[in-house]
């Protein structure tokens, strides 16, 4: 199998590459702006890496879409701070650039596996979110935080429409707060520019305090990256067409914690890591208003819990790693 991974150096892309090179005979082709997370794999003859930008190197992309069996467009801006500070940049990359990839996959009749997001459910009030039933609800236009959700949701609908009209072979997967090694770089101070766990690690290293937006009462279900990529591998393998034309929530509904609890657990684990012990023991947890932290365009949702019945039924998958172990493995990777 020939697999094209756009955004191959990212959190999901690099982890998928590592596992695929280890456990399969797939031939991988990847593009990204950098290759720092891939440095241990670049010498593998089954990985062909091209440094480049998907908005510029369009001929390379179309050539490899024609060449490959499966297309994974994993390129996206996925940080809430950018949603509110630069929404048009989010639109240009997350929607417009990925739309071109989807059109090429449809044109050349290639299978596409697209990373949707748990954010498409927005402020849905269902106790758990179901892929084909839950309403997708977002806030008003002046809450620019939702542009990421809207971009992803519209691409989901475009892919579905191509499937109906042109028989495009597709699978949509919706990660629910995946965490783990390579989540973000932590080699410099971050001011709201990364996802919660890596932001908090940066806070321990450089700030001495973890800032919880609106007290961190928002609840999320945290999923370890290896569990998520295991599900993704099953989707790619797609034995007996089990994943064809389906949507999968990929999350861990049993590991439901508030963001405040995430911060507390992180500090509990961090004090057991020699390189972090002193700083973690001195780090304070404080609350800040969301409007002060992100600006007036920010809006949040109180809970985000996936139904994973589709993944259980069609992929024979369910997560196995708890939050404490996921944090421990993440810190051990960085330190």
ZAPA-408034 format. One record per residue (C-alpha): x, y, z. Coordinates in steps of 0.001 Angstrom, whole numbers, plus 500000, padded with zeros to 6 digits. Example, Ala and Ser with C-alpha at 12.3 -4.5 7.8 and 13.67 -1.06 7.14 Angstrom:
BEGIN
       X       Y       Z
  512300  495500  507800
  513670  498940  507140
This chain:
BEGIN
       X       Y       Z
  500000  500000  500000
  501200  503498  499136
  500133  506145  501666
  500453  509921  501255
  500631  511880  504535
  500436  515654  504257
  501584  517135  507549
  503776  514100  508111
  505960  515847  510698
  503036  516811  512912
  501757  515228  516111
  499561  512629  514407
  501593  512339  511212
  504926  511572  512861
  503406  509052  515280
  501554  507331  512448
  504777  507238  510410
  506706  505632  513262
  504085  502930  513800
  503551  502237  510088
  507289  501832  509452
  507540  499480  512404
  504420  497356  511930
  503580  497345  508202
  505144  497106  504771
  503473  500310  503535
  505369  502764  501374
  504975  506246  502873
  505232  509579  501099
  505092  512727  503204
  505298  516495  502991
  505776  519053  505755
  507510  522340  506466
  510003  520630  508807
  511260  517146  509617
  512479  517450  513225
  510076  514794  514577
  511000  512503  511671
  514776  512604  512037
  514965  509016  513305
  512991  507694  510320
  514367  509625  507339
  516884  506920  506461
  514148  504301  506130
  513752  503387  502431
  509984  503097  502872
  509647  506793  503742
  509988  509471  501071
  509968  512929  502642
  509557  516213  500801
  510080  519485  502628
  507405  521820  501364
  504189  523790  501774
  500913  522270  500568
  499756  525711  499402
  502799  526042  497116
  504004  522593  496017
  500798  521653  494253
  502369  519691  491387
  504192  517412  493839
  500967  516841  495723
  498885  515985  492666
  501585  513654  491356
  501637  511745  494644
  497862  511682  494963
  497788  509948  491578
  500572  507619  492737
  499204  506623  496147
  496326  504451  497324
  495386  506385  500475
  495545  510131  501121
  495731  511640  504636
  495622  515465  504631
  496697  516134  508225
  497760  519757  507741
  495853  522159  509998
  496186  524929  512555
  494712  523442  515734
  495379  526015  518461
  492522  528100  519921
  494722  531186  520311
  495148  531324  516531
  491422  530838  515917
  490731  534160  517620
  493893  536076  516650
  494161  535106  512972
  490952  533423  511768
  491639  534070  508088
  494924  532180  508336
  492961  529271  509829
  490464  529467  506965
  493157  529611  504269
  495015  526555  505524
  492446  524428  507312
  489699  524896  504732
  490914  526276  501404
  494190  524355  501117
  492611  521088  502235
  489672  521562  499875
  492119  521433  496951
  493481  518118  498216
  489968  516717  498553
  489106  517796  495013
  492220  516055  493684
  491382  512870  495565
  487914  512937  494008
  489330  513731  490573
  491758  510802  490653
  489336  508500  492513
  491611  507942  495479
  490652  506990  498995
  490834  509867  501468
  491002  509602  505259
  490234  513027  506664
  490894  514313  510191
  487706  515986  511266
  487622  517161  514888
  485659  516884  518094
  485201  520636  517718
  482587  520139  514993
  480111  519300  517759
  480648  522776  519158
  478295  523516  522040
  476156  520421  521529
  474366  519549  524779
  474099  515779  524226
  475545  513767  527099
  477743  512007  524519
  478323  512946  520915
  477183  510527  518208
  478654  510820  514734
  475412  510574  512739
  472932  511949  515258
  474301  514790  517379
  473666  518338  516225
  476672  520476  515344
  476171  523781  517173
  478460  526813  517230
  478221  530386  518482
  477695  533711  516699
  480026  535071  514029
  481741  537476  516423
  482999  534472  518386
  485783  533770  515909
  486938  530799  517951
  484475  528699  515955
  486087  529249  512554
  488156  526077  513007
  485050  524056  513821
  483185  525511  510836
  486076  524851  508440
  486295  521223  509496
  482529  520704  509487
  482148  522115  505979
  484957  519880  504688
  483207  516904  506310
  480075  517847  504375
  482011  518347  501121
  483643  514922  501453
  480291  513322  502233
  478782  515028  499162
  481585  513759  496926
  480928  510309  498328
  477266  510524  497342
  477745  512143  493939
  481058  510706  492743
  481441  507595  494938
  484527  509087  496597
  485990  506513  498963
  486391  508211  502334
  486541  507896  506101
  486244  510762  508581
  487819  510454  512026
  487282  512860  514905
  490066  512958  517512
  488984  513849  521036
  491829  515619  522831
  494675  513358  521781
  497791  513892  523901
  501266  512389  523983
  504833  512738  522688
  505351  515297  519900
  502130  517129  520790
  503983  520432  520430
  507489  521730  520762
  508273  522809  524339
  511704  524324  523695
  510533  527908  524183
  508001  529878  526163
  504443  529757  524830
  501746  532323  525418
  498530  530519  524578
  499973  529206  521331
  499697  525477  521882
  497298  522839  523148
  496449  522527  526831
  498910  519857  527982
  501942  521222  526162
  500941  524751  527182
  500925  523643  530825
  504315  521930  530456
  505673  525184  529050
  504129  527048  532000
  506025  524782  534416
  509303  525321  532591
  509137  529064  532038
  506324  530779  533957
  505948  529242  537386
  502181  529336  537077
  499521  527528  535078
  496695  529767  533935
  493288  528105  533800
  490848  529818  531456
  487668  530554  533423
  488874  528291  536209
  489447  525247  533986
  485986  523840  534664
  485623  522654  531058
  485600  518858  530836
  487399  516903  528139
  488097  513233  527409
  491834  512732  526984
  493101  510100  524573
  496672  508844  524377
  498181  509241  520912
  499158  505561  520589
  495547  504542  521201
  494348  507049  518615
  496887  505993  516000
  495954  502340  516594
  492412  503232  515518
  493754  505199  512572
  495831  502223  511447
  492718  500070  511492
  490945  502658  509339
  493807  502696  506839
  493900  498896  506704
  490108  498941  506162
  489726  495192  506058
  486391  494148  504557
  485543  497828  503906
  484782  498247  507616
  485621  501966  507505
  484226  502914  504098
  481938  505967  504129
  481903  506093  507923
  482652  508657  510612
  484511  507624  513754
  484861  509433  517052
  488285  508426  518357
  488398  509276  522034
  488392  507908  525554
  485040  508571  527257
  486266  506851  530430
  489058  509426  530926
  486869  512493  531453
  488507  515289  533428
  488252  519036  533782
  491121  521162  532524
  491805  522029  536170
  492132  518323  536969
  494479  517941  533990
  496716  520651  535457
  496671  519017  538883
  497522  515585  537464
  500318  517069  535397
  501916  518604  538474
  501531  515329  540392
  503431  513466  537674
  505912  516280  536963
  507329  516230  540500
  508398  512603  539858
  510511  513673  536861
  513995  514742  538085
  514359  517521  535502
  510980  519005  536458
  510732  518290  540171
  511885  521653  541515
  509993  523794  539042
  506811  521712  539276
  506818  521883  543065
  506899  525697  542872
  504316  526063  540084
  501011  527641  541062
  497626  527161  539413
  495602  530332  538897
  492363  531241  537121
  492073  533884  534388
  488997  535118  532468
  488729  533714  528953
  488306  537190  527478
  491578  538301  529086
  493480  535200  527971
  492164  534799  524422
  490247  538013  523766
  486585  538779  523215
  486258  536414  520260
  486667  533371  522495
  483864  531037  523498
  484010  527567  525012
  481948  524489  525696
  481592  522813  529071
  481907  519181  528014
  482962  517093  525058
  482312  513360  525437
  482449  510937  522492
  480336  507930  521789
  482820  505370  520454
  480296  502690  519539
  481139  502986  515823
  484829  502398  516538
  484036  499433  518768
  481645  497892  516258
  483419  498436  512958
  487090  498719  513982
  487111  496451  517040
  488882  499306  518819
  488759  500923  522202
  491344  502926  524166
  493452  501346  526892
  495619  504150  528309
  494542  506318  531232
  495326  510007  531677
  497992  509570  534373
  499925  507069  532268
  499534  509254  529173
  501001  512246  531015
  503841  510121  532372
  504785  508825  528915
  504570  512322  527462
  506911  513812  530048
  509340  510900  529712
  509517  511569  525982
  510420  515229  526454
  512704  514750  529471
